[in-house]
Every structure is written in C-alpha cells, then in structure tokens.
C-alpha cells in the first residue's frame, strides 16, 4: 500500500499549512516560501497546484468560511432536532461558533485577515460571496427573519472583536470586564 498522497490530499495539506501562515501574517505579509516550508513542498509545486499566492489565499478563505458554515449548519440542525425555536437555534449556533474560535484561534485571525485583504478586488468578491453564504445558511437553518439575522451577525462581529482583543470568552464576560474597568476609573 502506497503512502503517497494524491494531488487533492496534498492540496488540502497545503491549504491547512497556508491557513496557519496567513492567520499569522495576512495576505500581504505572508511569503510563499514560509508556506512551502510549513507544508513541506517546493515553491514550484505550490504554484503548480494553486497558480498564484492570491489563488492560495482564496482557497484558504473559502476553507475557513466553509468550516464556519458547516459548524453553523450542524449546530443549527441539532438545535432544531432538539425542539429549539428560532431564538434557541441562533443561540446554539452562536455557542458553537464561540467554541470553534476557542478551539482554533486561527479561524478568527483568518477571517480578520480576509476582511483586511478586501482591497484586492478578487479577494473582496470571494469574501463577499462566502460571507453571504454564511448569512444564507444561518437564515435557512434558523428560520430567522432579517432583523433577527442583523442582530445575530452584529453580535457575532462583537464576539470576533472581543475574542481578538482579550481573554473574555463570552459577551457576558466582556460586559463584566468593561463594567469593572469603568468602576475602577470612577
């Protein structure tokens, strides 16, 4: 039995390695040499599989958003199967998202770098497409109306900011820390 990887398996490994590098340095600050080293492949092979650094970044962005969408879908379906209403489904999806961020901080960092790279038109188009796919997934699975979706996604962006700047794991922990800092100043 051969342990040699197929091009598709190698491609997945490179996307995973590139995800770590892009999470650290972003699109502009990450070299293909660093990605090649982490993936254990030559740069020519990297370009053979992906064409350009931008194509690789796009593959990483799609993978990141895809994992997030799958988490929303799985947790939403589980909540629905347990009899949750729309609000409960959204809450479960939010909790699942927080758990995903806690398990792999690179997911959040990749999302933030994806938004930051939107000055590049091709990247902006993909980020928009993937973000709207998340929106459609949450709407379809939860059954939430547009106003509830606005509030839920706004809360999610707040969670992203909280997770990126501090140790708080929930909005409630963040609120407590803010209140504590306000009381200390007063």
N, C-alpha and C positions, 0 to 999 in steps of 0.2 A: 504494500500500500504506500503510495507516494504522499509525502507531507508537503509537497509543493503547493502553494496557493494559486488559485485561479486569479486572473486579472481583476475580476469583480471582488474577490476576497481581499486582494492586495489594495484595491481601490478603497474599500471600507476601512482597512487599517490606516491608510494614508489620511483619510478624512478624519479619523479619530486622532491621529497624531497632529494633524494640522489644526484641529479644534483646540488642542492644548496650547499650541504655539500662538494661534490667532487670539485666543482668550487672554493671553498674556500681553501680546504686542499690538493687536489690532491688525487691520488690513495693511496700512502703510508701514507699520513698524515691525512687521514680521518678514523675515527673509525665507526664501525657498530653500536656502542652504540649511537653515535651522529645522525646517520641516523635514527635509530629506534625511538629516541626521537622526531626528527623533523617530522617523518611520523606518529607518534602516534601508533606504533605497537611494539610488543615484538621482541627481537632479534631472538628467536626461529622461530617466524613467518616469519621474514625477510629471514632467512636461508631456511625455508620451501619453500618459493617462488623462491628464487634465488640460493640456494645451497652454494655459496661462495661469499665473498666480490668481488673477481675478476669477477665473473659472473654478479654481480650487476653493477660493473663499466662498463663492456662491454655493458650491457643493456643501461646504461646512455650514453655511447659514441655513440651507434647506434641511440638512440633517438636524440641526439644533431646533428649528421651529417644528420640524416633523416629530421629534421626540416630545416636545411640549404638547403638540396637538394630540398625540396618542395618549399622553397622560391625562389630558382633559377628557378625551373620549372614554377611556377606560374607567376613570373615577366617576364621570357623569353617568355612564350606563350602570355602574354598580350602585350608585345612589338611587337612580330611578328604580332599579330592581328591588331595592330595599324599601321602596314605598315613599321616598322623599318627594316633596313638592319642588317646584322650580327654585325657590329660595334655598332649600336644602341641597339641591343638586349643585347650585352655584357655590354654596359654602364648601361642599365636598371637593369640588374641582379646585377651589382656592387652596384648601388644605393640602391637596395632592401636589399642587404647584409649589407651595412652600416646602414640602418635604423633598421634592425633586431638587429645588435650589439648595437645600441644606445638604443633600447627598452629593451634589456635584456643582460647586460654585462656578465652574467653567461655563455652565449653561447660561447663567445670568451675565457673566462677563462677555460671552459671545453675542448675546442679544444686544448688550450696550454697544459693543464694537460694531455690530451690524448697523444699528441706528446711526452711529458716528460716521460710518463709511457711505452714507446715503448721498454724499456729494458726487459720488460716481453714479451716473445715470443707470447703468446696468445693474449695479448693486441696489440702488433705490427701487428699481422696478421689482426685483426679486424680494426685497424686504417687504414692500407693499403687498405683493402677491401672497407671501407667507403670513403676514400679519392678518390680512383679510381672511385667509383660510382658517386661522385660529378663531377669528370672530365668527365665521360661519359655523365652525364646529361647535363652539360654545352655544350659539343660538339654536342650532339644530338639536343638540343633545339635551340642553336645559329647557328649551321652550320659552326662554325669557324674552320679554318684549324689548324694543330698542332702548328704552330708558333704563331698564334693569341692566342691560348689557353695557351701556355707557358707564353706569356706576361701578359695575363689576370690573371692567377693564381699567377704569381710573384707579380703583383700589389696587389692582394688580400692578399698575405702574408705581403707586406709592410703595407697595411691597418691594418692588425692584430697587427703588431708591433707598428704602430702609435697609434692605439686605446689602446693598453696595457700600453703605457708609458706616454701618455699625454692627453690633453684636445682637441687637434685638431680633428675635425670631418671628414675632408676630406684630401686628399693628398695635395690639394692646400693650405689649412690652415697650414699643416705641412711644406710645402715648404716656406711659408711666415715666419713662426716662425724660421726656420733654417736660412733663409737669414737675418732676424732681429738679431739673435744671432751672426752671422758672422760679421755683420756690427758693433755690439756693441763691439766685440773683436778687430776689426781693428782700 
